[in-house]
């Protein structure tokens, strides 16, 4: 019995080798069918084999093109939950700083979602600038901005994210953004061949300046309005819905290439957990720029539009 017990690990190893050899003897088409049913971790393991890497890479929907990366800040600590598909790991910020750049350099994720909850986590935003992805999103936050994260979403950061991302969607208030910044973002989009669209939540004062610049100030007396301007293939929209102000910029020439472009741009980038909150909580993230509705409605100078 002892001899059988001692031999069992070796026998198991021999069996594993035989199974591996049998699998590698299969034609590429059959191996590709197996890949379709594997989760992310097992596909990563399979890619360690040179032949299997080539097969997976040449699939119509290879791993790096069909997965979403979510980096969700932990509310109780500076750690982050890193989601890939349905699986996640909770890692400290020190490990995430090393891990995330490696992930995004190895795989092209179709969607990257970054939802920070602590100031310490904002350092990861620098690592995500210039990353190639179809959609980069920062979803609606909690009902307060006690950590003052909105101050990090400035013009330089937004333009950096636009470099290699098809769509950029920041659904937290981009507190530093001014009217001049919107003009700069517009000019940057015109010279960027990768640009498809951008959606930003902006301060009230910036929305006021934008609408006044276009000579549409009379529309701001409602709590629900939309102002649109088109320049060639670029369509700009400013919207107000109660206390939420959003700026959209869309490259309409790419609608044929990306048939879901408008839907992807205009739908809010939100985590599944956010739907447990009320609509008022999701729309308002606690940022207040000090402007009241009376401030918005007063002292309009309906000048001729000088955009851009």
Secondary structure, DSSP 8 states (H G I E B T S, - for coil): -HHHHHHHHHHHHHHHHHHHHHHHTS-HHHHHHHHHT--HHHHHHHTTSHHHHHHHHTSTT-HHHH-EEEEEE-TTSS-EEEEETTEEEEE-HHHHHHHHHHHHHH---SEEEEE--SGGGGHHHHHHTT--EEEEEE----S--TT-GGGG--HHHHHHHHTTEEEEEEEEEETT--HHHHHHHHHHHHT-TT--EEEEEE-HHHHHHHHHHTT-GGGGGSSEEEEEEEETTEEEEEEEETTEEEEEEEEGGGTTTSTTHHHHHHS----GGGGGS-HHHHH--S---S--HHHHHSS---------
